[in-house]
Amino acid sequence: MIARFSFLSYFCTAKTIRTSSEHPSFDAFAPWNSQASKVKFLSLPLFPHKDDTGRFVGRAPSFFNGRTDESVQRRKEEIGDADEKDLFGSGNSHSKPKDFMHKFHFFSLLVLLGYAHAHAQKPEGELDSTLNLQEAVVSSRYILGSKFKARNRTGSAYYVSPEEIKKYGYSDINRMLKAVPGVNLYEEDGFGLRPNISLRGTKAERSERITLMEDGILAAPAPYAAPAAYYFPNAARMYAIEVLKGSSQVQYGPFTTGGAINLVSTPVPRKFTGNAKVSFGSYNTLKTHAMVGDMKRNYGYLVEFLRYQSDGFKKYDDRKGDGFLRHDVITKFLVKTDKAEGVNHSLELKYGFAHENSDESYLGLTEKDFAQTPYLRYAGSQMDHIRTFHHQFASTYLLTFNPYFKVTTNAYHNYFYRNWYKLNDVKAGHTKAEKRSIGQVLNDPETNRAYYDIVTGKTDYAGEALILRANRRSYRSRGIQSKAEYRLWGDGFFWDFELGLRYHADEEDRFQWEDAYSMIDRQMHLFHAGVHGSQSNRITSATAFASYLLAKLRYRNWTFTSGVRYEDVELLKKDYGKQDPTRTGKRRIETPNHARALIPGIGVNYQIAPSASVFFGIHKGFAPPSAELYQKAESSVNMELGTRLRKGGLTMELIGFHNRYDNMLGSDLAAAGGLGTLEQFNVGEALVQGAEFLMQYRPLPRHWQVQLPLQLSYTYTDTQMRNSFESNAWGVVRKGDEIPYIYKHALNAQIGLSYKRFEANVGMRYNGDMRTIPGQERMAEREKIPSTVIWDASVKMDINKKVSVALNAINLTNKKYLASRHPSGMRAGHPFGIYGAVHVQF
């Protein structure tokens, strides 16, 4: 056993390496051993030496005397929130020899950093914020892995821990991310099923300008060929969420301007664990989430199931809405070697299946109807329905050569099918000139009164009145990626090298058609069925090779991170045309495009004092173009400057960012008011800049049983077009216009109260006015989303170690607020809802 820790023992004798408070940016330091990176810290001798057989031996640290794991856990200290004296005693160094203190401080650092990874494999019932000294596991599924690492990067990052997710019992990714500075988002359906997420002012619609990953693997259905796809993994089953922004993100692409979001799925537990959580509440919303798993010496498994359904809060004049139903199943199997010496292997296989039936519509409301009945659904949307299937396969092979060198390889395949059958146009005559889009009808219902009356069911029309489009699309993505990590150290410095390679291929297959319906007595009847493939019939594919090299150097109070990424993307669109639904290819039109980019980045962190640091970063932003001739990739230069302060129970972070686009890309989305072609267009030069502020404070002493944690985050984002142009989606744009659907001000505040087995939390989210189309100066009422203040709350009680109950409420004041004016018409955010939950562990 002791031989396994020779690497750590060597570090504990090093006199030249400084303490964690002097080097808070030791974010990547997490030694690996031969057991798939498992370390049992309590077995580590503080004063090691080799005996005659060459083994390391030594006595256990004396400062653990009288300190049990339980006593440390009761303090519930978050990683990085305390220095050595907070964890193990008064820390009066004058009573100890200098050499001993170097060893003591660095050992404490190992404990802190080791625990930052330990929570990745602990049972769900174990607090993320407690200090566990028994075991730490390094996992390749994480970007960050802990709040400690997030706070100590050379760039901006945030780790949404399992405990944060559990606080409010959210299933909505929009609400899960609301406290993260630099994240800008807006609702579409009220439940977070199809989120629109922006990082530092990137284009928000359909989250198309962020690198979305699950367990470190690209999760978007076709991130290169069609990034604006209506897909997002079920947030309700996620274990943790990692958000990376700013510099030093060359590892994560293809979208490098704003940042990356990594959704961490439930890990294989370290021992037999099972739990089930059932919640039920407003609008017949039912969520069942269960998992069971176990880990033996050489193998482990996990089976997870999620069922999420609701009637929804929207209703017709004569009945309630039909809501949605989602299923999600995840299975994992892990096999590994457990040798004390030599090379070790670990292979994890993952399969997931997800399914959704949702009666969701593009059809919103007119201004007048929204003011009177904001949760109304028109009769013309009764046939609207979206159906999806998702399969994911992933294998992760971890090869650990020694404590300094390991290689992780992922192979993956994703398939996503969706058919959103929805109202697209309205006809009140027989000619093409007598057809209107639903956006035109709702924007001006008086001029289009005849069309509006058909949509609402006030007027019967026995002919071809309502045109529904079947947006049938399937997506495939597959690839293999590998990264090698090597670490070395010397007299006062620490090096960390990372090399990554990825080959990826994806495609979008469009095969769409339109059906016509009549409206009789508020009921829709099929009048004419369209020919499949007659509306859109094309395949867009992409192959991409990506590689990166990243180096981190830590020397005394300095941390340097530099790297470069290379992207080579080949795109091809094959349009078979509306007259060739069998795809013979006789009249096929092919449109290729190719993009290459070298993406450098550098970050610097300097520790001013044990409790304060400053950092600066600059990197190139990149997003691949679409399959359009000669269209250039999106490019930008992005800078950030920030400072961090940690003193006692107070943690603060202030960051300024400045993103200058040489060529910004927009997309022609129906969801954004365009024609829905999904073709990208050149916005040209643009400027996005702003500031992020985060404060976390625990005013009460940590040893008190009563705790009152506070958190405040604020984001200011200023956007500006630097040239004029015209597009289908944004219309006429003038130089100086602001980018739509980006809040200029976003504020989030949270306060909690915990006492023994009881916990209560209240959160407030403020969003300022937001534009829905490009513009400048004062916002017109018809072109904005008014500012809102939304309150959420939760109460939780642990009945015993196995059973807990919770009561969660969202929109406490029942604020009737406008969430979006797109895709077509006004749509409301989620009204007041209350949900009770029971959580059982075994």
N, C-alpha and C positions, 0 to 999 in steps of 0.2 A: 504493500500500500504506500509506504513512504517513498519508494522509488518513483511512483507516479507523480510525485510532487517535487521532483528534483528541480524542475524549471522554476517553480514558485520559490523554492527554498533558496535557489541562487539569487533571485531578486531580493529576497528578504535580507540578504547579507550585503547588498550593494549600498555603499555609503554615499554615493554621489547623486542618487536619484532623489528628487525633492518630494515634498508632501503633496497630497491631493489639493489642498487649499492653495498651494503655489502653482499647481498645474491643473486647473479645472478642465483644460481641454484635452485630457487623456481619454477622449471619447472612444477611440478605437481599441484601447488596450484591454484585452480580454483574453488571457492565455488559454490555449487549448491543450488538453492532455490526450492520452490515448483512448479514453472512454467517450468518444464523441464529445469532447470538450467538457467533461464533467470534473468538478473539483470539490473535494470535501475539505472545507477550510479548517474545521476544528481539528483535523489531523495534522495540520501544518505546524512543524516545529519553528519556533521563533529564532532559536539559535542553532541552526543546523551545522553538522559537520559530517565528514565521511568516516565510516568505521573501516576496519581492515578488509572487509568484503567490497568496499566501494559504495555501500549504501549510505544514504543520508539519514542521520539520526539526530535526535535533539529532544528537548523537553517542550511541553506545551506552554503557550503564553500564560504568564501568571496573571495578567490583567483580566482573564476570563473567570477567575475564581469568584464564586458567589454570584455569577451572572448566568442565569438560565436563558434559553431561547425565548421562553414565555415572557420573561421580564423585559427582554429587549423588544419583543413583538408588541407588548402592551403600549410601548411608547409611540408606535405607529409613525415612525419617522420616514419621510420620503427620501429617496436616494438623492444625495447632494444637498439636502436641506440642513445638514449638520456637519460640523467638522469632527475631528477625533475626540475632542473633549465632550461633545454632546453625546457621543456614542458610548464611550467607555470610562468617562470620569472627568475630573476637573481639568486634566491636561496641563498641570503645572510642570513645565519642562525643567525648571531649575532643580528639581529633586532627582533628575535622571541624567546619566551620562549622555553626551551628545550623540555618540554612535548608536546607543540604544534608541534614542528618539528618532533617528533616521529610519531605523528598522521598524520601530513602532508605527511611525507615520505611514510608511509605505505599505506595511501590512494592512493598516486600516484602509488604504486606498484599494488594495486587492479585495478586501471584504466588500467595499462599496461597489466597485465595478463588477465583481463577481455576482453580487445580488442583482445588479441591473439586468443581468441575463437570466437569473434564476427564475424570475416570475414568468418567463416564457414557457416553462414546463411545469408550473405548479398547478394544483387543483384549483378550480374556479372559486371554491369557497375561501381560498386563502387571500388575504388582503394584498393588493399590489403595493401598498404603501408601507407595509411592515418590513422590518429588517430580518432576513432569514440568513443565518450564518452557516447552515448545514450544507447547502449544495448550490452550485451555479452551473447553468447550462448555456453554452453559446449556440445560437441558432442562426442559420443563414436566411431565415424567412424575414428577418427584421432589417430595416434601415437604421433604426435607432435602438429600440428595445427597452428604453427606460426614459424617465424624465431627466435623470442625471445626464445621460448622453445628449439629449435634446438641448439641455441648457448649456452644454459645454462644447458645442460644435463651433467651427470657425464661421459658420453661416447660420441663418435663422431656421429653426425647426421647432416642432411641437409634437409631443407624444400624448395622445388621448388614451389614458390607461384604462384597464378593466374596471377599476373602481369608479372612474369618471363616467364610464358608460352605464354602470349599474345605478348611479345616483338617481337619475330621473327615469330609468327604464325605457329610454327612447328606442324606437325602431326606425326613426326618420333620420337619415344621414345629415339633412339640413340642420336639425337641432343638435346632433352630435358634434358638429363642427362650428357651432355658433360662437364658442368661446375662443376659437383659434384666431389670433391676429393675422391679418393679411388675407383671410379667406372671405370672398364676396360671393353670395349665392342668393338665388330667389326660387320661390316655390312654384310648382306648376299644378300638382294634383292635391296638395294638402297632406299627403302621407309620405312624401319623400321617395316615391317609387321611381320617378324620373327626374333626378336633381339637375340643376344648372349651377355648376361650381366654377368659380374663377379664383385664381391665385395671383395676387398683386396686379389686378387690372387686366388679366388676359380675358379673351372672349368667353363669356359665361355659358352661352346657349349649348345645351346638351353636354356640358363639361368637356368640350372637344379640344381644349388647349391645355390640358393637364396630362401628365403621365400617370395613368391609373394602373395600379398593380394590386394583385392579391398574392400574398406570401412571396413578394419579390419578383413575380412573374407578370408580364403584361396581361391585363384583364379585359381591356376594351375589345369588342368583337373583331374589329379590323382597324387597329390604330394608325396604320399607314394609308390603306386604301380608302377608308370611310370612317374617320374619327368621330363624326357627328352621328353616332348610332344611339338609339333609345335603349341603352342597357346600363345597368349599374348593379353590382352584386348586392345581395340582401344584407343590409347593414345590421339587421336584427340578430344575425348569427355571428357577428365579428367579435373577436376577443380584444383587439386593440386597433387603433388607427394612428398612422404616422404621417405627418405633414412636413415636407421638406421644401424650403423656399430659398431663393437667393443663391449665393456662390457655393462652390464646392459640390455641385450636383452633377458633375459630368458622368457619374456612374449611371444616371437614370435618364433615359430618353424614350421616344424621340423628341418629346416636347420639353425644352430646357429653359424657356423664358420665365414662366411663373414658378414652376416647381413640380413636385410629385406627391401623390397620395398613395400610400401603401396600406391596404386593408389586411390585417393579420387574422387569419382564421384560428379557430380553437385548436390548440396544440394537443398532441398525444400526451396524456397525463403521465406523471412519473410513477404512479401507483394506481390500483384499481379505483376508479372514480366514476360516479354517475350522478346526474342531477336532472331535474325536470322543473321547468317554470311555466306556469299557466297564468295568463292574464285575460281579463274580460272587462269590458266597459262600454262607453258611449258608442252609439251607432252599431251595436252588436259586433264590436271589434273583439276578435278572439285571437290570441297568439299562444301557441304551444311550442316550446323549445326544449328539446331533450337531448342528452348525450350520454354515452357510456364509453369508457376506455380503460386501458390497463397497460402497464409496462413491466415486462420481465427483464431478465438480464440481457437477452439477445434479441428480443422482439417486443413490439407494442402495437396497439391498434386503437382506433377511434371510430365510432359511428355517431352521427349527429343528424337530427331531424328538426325541421322548422315548418310550421304551418301558420300562416298569417292571413287573416281574412277580415273583411268589414263590409257592412252595407253602405258605408260612406255617408257623408253629411249632405249630399246633394239630393234633391228630390224633384219629381215632376209635379204638375198641377194636381194629378189624380192619384199618384202613388210615389213611394220612395224609390230611390235609385237602387241599382243592382250591385254596386260596390265592386270588390275584387277578392280574389283568392290566389294565394301564393304557396307553393311547396318548395322545399329545398332539402336535399339529402347530401351529406358529405361523409365519405369513408376514407380512412387512412390506415395504412399498414406500414410498420417500420421494422426493419431488421438491421442488426449491427453486430460488429465484433466488439470484444471487450478484453483486448490484450493489454497487459501491463507495459509491454515494450513492443517496438516495431510499428508497422503501419496498421491503422484501423480503418474500417469501412462502415458506412452507414447509408442505407437506401430506404427512402420513404416514397411510397406510392399513394397517390391521391386521386379519387374520382368523385365528381360532383354532378348532380342533376338538379335542375331547377325548372319550375313550370309556373306560368301565370295565366289566369283568366281575369281580365279586368274590363269593366264596362266604362271605359274612360273615353272622353271626346275631345276633339280640337275646338268644339263649339263652346264659346263663352256666353256673355250677356251684353246687352246694350247698356249704356250709361244709366238710363232711366230704370230699367229692370234691376240692375245691380243695386241701385239706391233703395229700391223697394223690397226686393227678395233676392239677396245676394247668393243664396244657395239653390236657386232654381235651375232646373234643366229643361230645355225646350224639347217639345215632342219630336222635332226633327233629328234629335240625337239618340233616339231609342234603339237604333240598330248599331250604334257605334260600339266597337268591341276590339280589344287587343288581346292576342294570344301569343305566348312565347314559350320556347323550349331552349334550354341551355345545358350542354354537356361540357365538362372540363376533365381533362386527364393531365396529370403532372407527376413527374418522378424527380426526386432530388437525391443525388449521389454525393455524399461527403467523403472525401479521401483525406485522412489526417496522417501526414508523414511523420511529423514530430511537433513539439510545442510551437515551432516557429513557422511552419509551412503547412498549408492545407489548400485543397482544390474542391470547389463546389460546382456541380454540373446539374442543370435542369433541362429536361425535355418536356414539352408541353403541347397540347392540342386542345383547341376550343371550338365548339360549334354552337352558333346561336341562330335561332329561327324566330321570326316575328311576323305577324300579319296584323297591322292596325287597319281595321275596316272602319272607315269614318266618313262622315259627311264632308264633302269638299266644295260642291257647287249647288246652286239652286236655279231652276228654270221656271219662268212664268210665261212661256210661249214656245214656239217651235224653231226659232232661228238661233244661231250662235250669239247674235247681239242681245238676245233676251236671257242670257245666262250670266249669273253673278257669282263671285266667290263668296264664301261665308264671311270672310273678313270685310268685303265691301258692304254686305248687307248689314252687319252689326255696327259698322262705323257710321253709317248714314241710314238708319231705318226709315226715316220719313221719306226720303227720295226713293228708297227701295221698299215701299210699303207692301206691295204685292208679294215680294219675295219674303219679307219679314213675316207676313201673315201665314205663309206656307210653312216656314220653319217653326213657328210657334204652334201650328195646328189650328189657328183661327179660321183659315180658309182651306176648303177641300180642293184638291187638284188631282184629277183622275189620270192624267198623262205622266210624261217624263218630268217629274217635278224636283226630286231630290237625287242628286248624283253622289253616290258613295264610292270612294276609291279604296281598293284593297291594296294597301302598301305592303305587299308581300316581299320580304327580303330574307336572305339567309347569309350568314357570315361564317367564315372559317379562318382561323389563325393557328399557326403551328411554328415551332422553332426549337432551337437548342441553344443554350447559353452556358458559359462556363466562366468562372472567375478564380484566379489564384491569388492567395494572400500570403505575404511573407513579411516577417517582422524581425528586426534586429535592434540591438542596443549597444551603447558604448559608454564612454566616460561622460555622463551628464546628458546624453541625448537618447532619443528613441525614434527609430524609423519604422514606417509602415508603408508597404507597397501593395498595390492592388492592380491586377491586370484582368480585363474582362473582354470576352468575345461573344457575339450573338449573331446567329443567322435566323432570320424570321421571314415568314411568308404569310400573307393574308389576302382575303378577297371579299367583295360584296357582290351578291347575285340578286339583281332586281328583276322581278317577274310580276308585274302589276296589271290591274285592270279596273274598270269602273262598271258599276251596276246602277240602274235607274229605278227609283221607287215613286209611287204615288202616295198622296196623303188623303185618307178618308176617315172622318170621325176621329181625328187625332191619332190614327193608327197608320203605320207605314206598310205598304204592300209592294212586293216586287213587281215592277212593270216590264223591265227588260234586263236580262243578264248579259254582261259584257264578255268578250272573248279574252281568256287569260293570256297575259303578255301583251295586250294591245295598248296599254297605257305607258309602260316602260319595260324594256326588255334588253338588259345589258349586264355585263360582268366587268367589274373593275378589280384589278389585282395588283399586288405590290410584293416585291421581294426586297429585303433590306439586310445589309451587313453593317453591324455596328461594333465598335471596339473602343476601349478606353484604357488609359493608364493614369493612375492616381498615386501620388506620393504625399505622405504626411511626416513632418519632422517636428519633434518637440525638443526644445533645448532651453533649459532654465525657465524663464517666464514667457518664452515665445513659442507659438505653434504656427507652423506654416503648412498650408495644404495647396497643392498645385496639381493640375491634371489636364488632360486633353481627351476629347471624344471625337470619333470619326463616324460619320453616317454616310452611307452610300445607298440610295433608294432608287429602285427602278419601278415605274408605274405604267400600267397599260389598261385602257378602257376599250372593251369590245361591245359596240352597240349593234345589236341584231335588228333593230328597228321594229316598229309596231306592226309591220306587215309580215313578219317572219316569226310567229310564236313557236314554231318547232325548231328554230335555230339551225337552219340549214347552213347559214353563213354565206349564202350566195351574194348578199348585198351588205355584208358586215362592214362597219366603219371602225377602224382601229385608231386610237389616239394614244401615243406614248408620251412619257415625260421621264426625266432623269434628274436627280439632284445629288450633289455631294457637298459635304460640309465638314470643316475642321472646327471643333468647338472647344476652345480653351477656357480655363477658369483658374482663379487663384484666390485664396483666403488667408488672412493673417489674424492671429489673436495674440494680444499682449496682456499679461496679468499685471495690472497696476499695483494691486494690493491683494492680500489673501481673500478679500471679499469683493473685489471689483476687477473688471476686465473690459477692454475695448476690442472690437474686431472690424475688419474691413474686407470686402470681397468684390471681385469683378469677374464677370463671365459673359460668354456669348450666348444669346438666345437663338433657338432654332425650332422650326416646325416644318414638316415636309409639305410640299405643294400637292395639288390634286393632279389627276391625269388630264391635264390641259396643255396643249402645245405651248412651250416656251414660258410657262408660268414659273416664276421663281419661288424658292422656299422663303418662309418667313425668317427674318433675321433681325437681331437687336443686340445692343450692348447694355448690360444690366449691372448696376452697382448698388452696394449697400454699405452702410456705416452704422454700427451699433455699439451699445454698452450694456453690460450686465452687472447687477449688484446683488449680493446675497449676504445678509447680516441677520443672524439670529433666525427669527421666524419670518423675515421679510425677504422676498425675492422680486426683483424688478428687472425689466428689459425694455429698452427703447431703441428702435431701429428706424433709420431713414432709408428709402430705396428710390432709385432713379433708373427707369427703363426707357431707353431711346430706340425706337424701331426705325430701321432703314426701310423695311418692307413688311408691313402688317398685312395679314390675310383675313378676309371675312368669308362667310359661307352663305349661300342662298338657301336658307332654311324656311320652310313653311312655318315652323315653330317660332321664327323670328320675324314673320311678316312678309317673307319672300315667296317665290314661286314654288319652292320645294325641290329644286333641281339638285341641291347639295353641292353644286359647283362652287369652288372658291373664287374669290375675286380679290384684286389688289387694292388694299386700302392705302398703301404707300407709307409715308413717314407719319409717325405718331409718337407721342410722349406720354408716359405714365409714371407718376411719381407720388410719393406719399410717406406716411409714417405709421409705425406699429408700436403699441405700448401694451405691456403686460405687467400686472402686479399681483402677487400672491402673498397673503399675510396671515399668520397665525398669532393673534394677539395674546393668547393665553399660554402659560407654561406647558411644555409638552407632557410633563408628568401628571398634569391634572386629568381627571377623568372626563371633565367637560372640555370640549374643544369648539372653537368658533372660527372655522376657516373662511377666509374672504378671497375673492378673486375679481379682478377688474381688467378688461381688455378693451382696447380702442384701436380702430383703423381709420386712417384718413387716406383717401385715394383721389388724386386729381388726374384726369385724362384729357388729352387734346389731340385732335387730328391736325397734322401739319401740312395738308394739301386738300384740294377740292376734287370730288369725283362724283359719279352717279352709279347706283346699283339697284337691282330689283328688290333686294332685302332692305336696304337703308335709304333708298330714294336719293334725293339730291343732298350731298354733303358738302359743307363749306369749310374752308380752313379755319381752325379754332373751335370747331364743334367737339363736344364731349362724346365719348363712346357710350352707347346705350347699355342699360342693365348693369351698371356699376354704381353702387352706393358711394357717395362721397364721404359720408360719416356712418360708422357702425360702432356701437357701444354695447358691451355685454358685462353684466355684473352678477355675481353669485355670492350667496352667504349660506353657510351651513351651521348646523348645531348637532353635536353628537354627545351622547352620554350613555356609557355602558352599551346596552344592546339597542339603543334608540338612536335614530339619525333622521334629521330633517334638512331639506335644502330648498332654497328659493332662488330662482334665476330670472333676470330681466334682459331682454334684447331690444335695443333701439336701432332702427335703420332710418336714415334720413331720406329725403326725397330722392327719387331715382328716375332718370330719363328712360323712355321706352323707344325713342328714335334719336338720332344724332341732333344736337342743338347746342346753343350757348346762351348765356345770360339767363333770364328768368324762364322757368319751365311753364309751358302752357298746361292747363288742367287736363286736357285730352291727351297729353303726351308725357304724363308722369305717373309714377307710383308714389302716393303720399307717404310721408313718414309714419312709422308705427312704433308702438311700445307694446311688447308681448311679455306676459309673466307666466312662468311655469313653476311648479312646486312638486315636491315628493316627500313622503314619510315612509320610513322603513323600520321594522321591529324584528329582531331575532328572537324567535320563540325559544329556540335552543340551538345547539351546534348544527343541527340538521335541517331545521325548518325556519323560514323567515316569511314575513308577509309585508306587502308594500302597497301604498296608495299613491298613484301618480296623476297629476293634473296638468294639462296644457291649456294655454290661453285662459288663465284664471278669470280675467275680467270679461271674457266672451266678446273680445274686440272684433267687430266686423270690419275686416281690412282687405284691401285690394292687394293681391299677391303678384298678379301679372296681367298684362293686356295681350299677351300672346299665348298660344298660337293665333286664335281669332276671338276677339271679344274679351271682356273683363271676367276674371275668375278670382274667387275668394280664397283666402287662407283658411286654415283649420279653425273652426269655432271652439268654444269650450268643450273639453273632453276630460273625463275622469275614468281611471282604470285601476282595478284592484288586481293584485298578483300574489301568488303563492309560489315559493321556491323551496323545493325539497332536494336535499343531497343525501347520497348513500354511498 
